[in-house]
Amino acid sequence: MRKLSGLPLVFIWAAVLASSFKMAQAVTVTPPQPPPPLDAFGANAGGYLPNFVVACPISHRDALDPIVSFGVKPTAHLHDFFGNTSLNEFSTVASLQAATTTCHRSADRSGYWLPTLYQNGVEVTPIRLDVYYQSARSSVSNNLQTLPPGLKMIAGEAHSTTPQDTSIVGWACGPQGQRSADVPTGCYTGQNATKPKYSYYQFFFPNCWNGVNLDSADHQRHMAYGKDNVCPATHPILVPTVRFVLIYPFLGEGGPGVTFSSHGKYSAHADFMNGWDQSALKTLINRCILSGARCGVN
């Protein structure tokens, strides 16, 4: 039997397989208890644009990605999954709609996920994900259409090693705050200032669809970012902007110890797979966004 560094290869491979097996196991993650009120993070006010909000505690953590790596497990890094409880490497719109959700709106069985966050090598469990479905402007376009069933989208760049565009991804002091590439250091100042309880990370998904494909080879080219409520000719279908607001326990001043499981602290990206009951989604879009209302979690 061949040996490597004094150990038989069979033992080397056994160790590799054991490590892979451990990585391949889904971990059920318990959000902080008791659950925070739905309006605990400003979601009831709903921000400044016509919208509605879906509040989703974390479901599980696993090394898979049904959009980028369909059918593959384990993948190269861990993701935190919110909403649909059945999300796995073989998830489809049919499997999502047949499952349950952690979200407070039971008609939303969509899948939401992003890389696991670490602080000084320790996994950080998010308190909650608030998903805003909103207009791109306070003046609503009547051309806005419903997100099609099974639509897949990605926001952010998983391989980025430099700061990303903060109009798409970024840290903030609050759910509506100005975004920065690094954990902000000025969220509280002064001797008598109150220390924040939470750190927030936001993602903005593209809001223009080509009207044909629910996905694409790079998982991005079927979607585009519009300017306000105007879409490019190549992607003429205006849909609601999907905005993630991740609420984490307060991370202090951040620093180099805050990283994502993908490729470092600037590699944040988020995934969305539409599993809504389409009738309920259309009703919310009409009642909240198209009417110019800020419904928040209501």
C-alpha positions as CSV (number, residue, x, y, z in Angstrom):
1,M,0.0,0.0,0.0
2,R,1.3,3.5,-0.9
3,K,2.1,5.8,1.9
4,L,2.1,9.6,2.1
5,S,4.0,11.3,4.9
6,G,4.2,8.0,6.7
7,L,0.5,7.3,6.6
8,P,-1.2,4.8,4.3
9,L,-3.3,6.5,1.6
10,V,-6.4,4.7,2.9
11,F,-6.2,6.7,6.1
12,I,-5.7,10.0,4.2
13,W,-8.7,9.4,2.1
14,A,-10.8,8.3,5.1
15,A,-10.0,11.7,6.7
16,V,-10.9,13.6,3.6
17,L,-14.2,11.7,3.3
18,A,-15.0,12.2,6.9
19,S,-14.4,16.0,6.5
20,S,-16.6,16.1,3.4
21,F,-19.4,14.1,5.1
22,K,-19.4,16.6,8.0
23,M,-19.5,19.5,5.6
24,A,-22.4,17.9,3.8
25,Q,-24.7,17.7,6.8
26,A,-27.5,20.3,7.0
27,V,-27.6,22.1,10.4
28,T,-30.9,23.3,11.8
29,V,-30.2,26.8,13.2
30,T,-32.3,28.2,16.0
31,P,-32.9,32.0,15.8
32,P,-32.8,34.0,19.0
33,Q,-35.7,33.2,21.3
34,P,-38.2,34.6,22.0
35,P,-38.7,35.8,18.4
36,P,-38.5,39.6,18.1
37,P,-41.7,41.4,17.2
38,L,-42.4,41.7,13.5
39,D,-41.8,45.5,13.7
40,A,-38.7,45.3,15.8
41,F,-36.4,46.4,13.0
42,G,-38.5,49.2,11.4
43,A,-40.2,46.7,9.0
44,N,-43.6,47.9,10.1
45,A,-42.9,51.4,8.8
46,G,-41.5,49.8,5.7
47,G,-39.0,52.4,4.7
48,Y,-39.6,55.3,2.4
49,L,-40.8,53.6,-0.8
50,P,-44.1,51.8,-1.5
51,N,-43.6,48.3,-0.4
52,F,-44.5,45.2,1.7
53,V,-42.2,43.2,3.9
54,V,-41.8,39.5,4.6
55,A,-40.0,38.7,7.9
56,C,-38.2,35.3,7.8
57,P,-36.2,33.7,10.6
58,I,-33.4,31.4,9.6
59,S,-34.3,27.8,8.6
60,H,-31.0,25.9,8.2
61,R,-27.3,26.1,7.3
62,D,-25.8,23.8,4.6
63,A,-23.1,23.5,2.0
64,L,-25.3,23.7,-1.1
65,D,-26.7,26.2,-3.6
66,P,-29.6,25.1,-5.8
67,I,-29.1,28.0,-8.3
68,V,-25.3,28.0,-8.9
69,S,-24.7,24.3,-8.1
70,F,-27.9,22.4,-8.8
71,G,-27.6,18.8,-7.6
72,V,-24.2,19.3,-6.0
73,K,-23.5,18.7,-2.3
74,P,-21.3,19.7,-0.6
75,T,-20.4,22.9,-2.3
76,A,-17.3,25.0,-1.5
77,H,-18.9,27.1,1.2
78,L,-21.8,27.2,3.7
79,H,-25.0,29.2,3.1
80,D,-27.7,30.3,5.6
81,F,-31.2,29.6,4.3
82,F,-34.3,31.5,5.1
83,G,-38.0,31.0,4.3
84,N,-38.6,27.7,2.6
85,T,-37.7,24.9,4.9
86,S,-37.2,22.3,2.2
87,L,-34.3,24.1,0.3
88,N,-31.7,21.6,-0.9
89,E,-29.5,21.0,-3.8
90,F,-32.4,19.7,-6.0
91,S,-34.9,22.5,-5.2
92,T,-37.4,23.5,-7.9
93,V,-40.4,25.8,-7.9
94,A,-42.6,22.8,-7.5
95,S,-40.8,21.5,-4.5
96,L,-40.8,25.0,-2.9
97,Q,-44.5,25.4,-3.4
98,A,-45.2,22.0,-1.8
99,A,-43.2,22.9,1.4
100,T,-43.5,25.1,4.4
101,T,-41.8,28.4,5.3
102,T,-40.3,30.2,8.3
103,C,-41.7,33.5,6.9
104,H,-44.6,35.3,8.6
105,R,-46.5,35.4,5.3
106,S,-47.4,31.7,4.8
107,A,-48.1,32.3,1.1
108,D,-44.4,33.1,0.6
109,R,-42.6,29.8,0.2
110,S,-39.7,31.4,-1.7
111,G,-36.1,30.4,-1.0
112,Y,-33.7,33.1,0.3
113,W,-30.0,32.5,1.1
114,L,-26.5,33.9,1.4
115,P,-23.1,32.8,2.6
116,T,-22.6,32.2,6.3
117,L,-21.0,35.1,8.2
118,Y,-18.0,34.6,10.5
119,Q,-16.5,36.8,13.2
120,N,-13.1,35.7,14.3
121,G,-13.7,32.3,12.9
122,V,-17.0,31.7,14.7
123,E,-20.3,31.4,12.8
124,V,-22.7,34.3,13.4
125,T,-26.4,33.3,13.4
126,P,-28.6,36.0,11.9
127,I,-31.5,37.2,14.0
128,R,-33.8,37.5,11.0
129,L,-34.0,38.3,7.3
130,D,-36.5,41.0,6.3
131,V,-37.3,40.9,2.6
132,Y,-38.7,44.2,1.2
133,Y,-40.6,44.0,-2.1
134,Q,-40.7,47.7,-3.1
135,S,-40.9,50.2,-5.9
136,A,-37.7,51.7,-7.2
137,R,-39.1,55.2,-6.6
138,S,-41.8,56.9,-4.5
139,S,-43.7,57.5,-7.8
140,V,-44.9,54.1,-8.8
141,S,-44.9,52.9,-12.4
142,N,-48.1,51.3,-13.7
143,N,-45.9,49.1,-15.8
144,L,-44.8,47.1,-12.8
145,Q,-45.5,43.4,-13.2
146,T,-45.5,40.4,-10.8
147,L,-42.4,38.3,-10.4
148,P,-42.8,35.1,-12.5
149,P,-43.0,31.8,-10.6
150,G,-39.6,30.1,-10.4
151,L,-37.6,33.2,-11.2
152,K,-34.0,33.0,-9.9
153,M,-31.9,36.0,-9.1
154,I,-28.5,36.7,-7.6
155,A,-27.3,40.0,-6.1
156,G,-23.6,40.7,-5.4
157,E,-20.4,39.0,-6.6
158,A,-19.2,35.8,-4.8
159,H,-15.6,36.1,-6.0
160,S,-15.1,39.8,-5.2
161,T,-11.9,40.6,-3.2
162,T,-12.4,44.3,-3.3
163,P,-15.4,46.5,-2.0
164,Q,-18.5,46.0,-4.1
165,D,-20.9,48.7,-5.3
166,T,-22.8,49.8,-2.2
167,S,-25.9,50.6,-4.2
168,I,-26.2,46.8,-4.4
169,V,-24.6,45.3,-1.3
170,G,-23.4,46.8,2.0
171,W,-23.4,47.2,5.7
172,A,-25.5,49.8,7.5
173,C,-26.3,51.1,10.9
174,G,-30.0,50.4,10.4
175,P,-32.5,48.9,8.0
176,Q,-32.7,52.2,6.0
177,G,-29.2,53.5,6.7
178,Q,-26.4,54.6,4.4
179,R,-24.4,51.6,3.2
180,S,-20.7,50.9,3.5
181,A,-18.4,48.1,2.3
182,D,-17.2,47.4,5.8
183,V,-19.0,47.1,9.1
184,P,-19.6,50.8,10.0
185,T,-17.7,52.3,12.9
186,G,-19.8,55.3,13.6
187,C,-23.2,53.8,14.5
188,Y,-22.9,55.3,18.0
189,T,-20.8,58.1,19.3
190,G,-20.4,60.1,22.5
191,Q,-20.0,59.0,26.1
192,N,-23.8,58.6,26.7
193,A,-24.6,57.0,23.4
194,T,-26.6,53.8,23.5
195,K,-24.7,50.8,22.1
196,P,-26.6,49.3,19.1
197,K,-28.1,45.8,19.4
198,Y,-27.8,44.9,15.8
199,S,-25.7,45.1,12.6
200,Y,-27.5,45.2,9.3
201,Y,-26.4,44.0,5.8
202,Q,-28.4,44.8,2.7
203,F,-28.8,43.4,-0.8
204,F,-30.6,45.0,-3.7
205,F,-31.7,42.6,-6.5
206,P,-32.1,43.7,-10.1
207,N,-35.6,44.9,-11.0
208,C,-35.8,44.4,-14.8
209,W,-36.4,41.0,-16.5
210,N,-35.9,40.0,-20.1
211,G,-39.4,38.4,-20.1
212,V,-38.2,35.1,-21.4
213,N,-35.8,33.2,-19.1
214,L,-36.2,32.3,-15.4
215,D,-32.4,31.8,-15.2
216,S,-29.4,32.1,-17.4
217,A,-25.9,30.5,-17.7
218,D,-24.3,33.0,-15.4
219,H,-27.5,33.4,-13.3
220,Q,-27.4,37.1,-13.9
221,R,-27.8,38.1,-17.6
222,H,-31.6,37.4,-17.7
223,M,-31.9,40.3,-15.2
224,A,-30.7,43.9,-15.2
225,Y,-30.8,46.9,-12.9
226,G,-33.2,49.7,-14.1
227,K,-32.7,53.4,-13.6
228,D,-35.5,54.4,-11.2
229,N,-38.5,52.7,-12.8
230,V,-37.2,52.6,-16.4
231,C,-35.8,49.3,-17.8
232,P,-33.4,48.9,-20.7
233,A,-34.8,47.6,-24.0
234,T,-33.0,44.3,-23.5
235,H,-34.9,43.7,-20.2
236,P,-38.2,45.5,-20.7
237,I,-40.2,43.9,-17.9
238,L,-40.3,46.0,-14.7
239,V,-40.7,43.9,-11.5
240,P,-40.6,44.9,-7.8
241,T,-37.1,45.5,-6.3
242,V,-36.4,42.7,-3.9
243,R,-34.2,44.0,-1.0
244,F,-32.7,41.9,1.7
245,V,-32.1,43.3,5.2
246,L,-30.1,40.9,7.2
247,I,-30.2,41.6,10.9
248,Y,-27.2,40.2,12.9
249,P,-26.2,40.6,16.5
250,F,-24.1,43.8,16.9
251,L,-20.6,43.1,15.5
252,G,-18.9,45.9,17.2
253,E,-16.4,47.8,15.0
254,G,-16.1,44.9,12.6
255,G,-12.5,44.7,11.5
256,P,-10.7,41.9,9.6
257,G,-12.3,39.2,11.7
258,V,-15.7,39.7,10.0
259,T,-15.8,37.5,6.8
260,F,-18.2,35.6,4.7
261,S,-17.8,31.8,4.0
262,S,-17.4,32.4,0.3
263,H,-14.2,34.4,-0.4
264,G,-13.6,36.9,2.3
265,K,-15.3,40.0,3.7
266,Y,-16.1,41.5,0.3
267,S,-17.6,38.4,-1.3
268,A,-21.2,38.8,0.0
269,H,-23.9,37.7,-2.4
270,A,-27.5,36.7,-2.1
271,D,-29.8,34.3,-3.9
272,F,-33.6,34.3,-4.5
273,M,-35.9,31.7,-5.9
274,N,-39.5,32.6,-6.3
275,G,-41.8,30.1,-4.6
276,W,-44.8,32.5,-3.9
277,D,-48.4,31.6,-4.2
278,Q,-48.8,33.9,-7.3
279,S,-52.3,35.0,-6.5
280,A,-51.2,36.2,-3.0
281,L,-48.1,37.9,-4.4
282,K,-50.1,39.7,-7.1
283,T,-52.6,40.9,-4.4
284,L,-49.8,42.3,-2.2
285,I,-48.2,44.1,-5.2
286,N,-51.6,45.6,-6.1
287,R,-52.5,46.5,-2.5
288,C,-49.2,47.9,-1.4
289,I,-46.8,48.9,-4.2
290,L,-49.1,49.9,-7.0
291,S,-51.3,51.8,-4.6
292,G,-48.3,53.7,-3.3
293,A,-48.7,52.3,0.3
294,R,-46.0,51.4,2.7
295,C,-47.5,48.2,4.1
296,G,-44.4,46.9,5.8
297,V,-45.2,43.6,7.6
298,N,-49.0,44.3,7.5
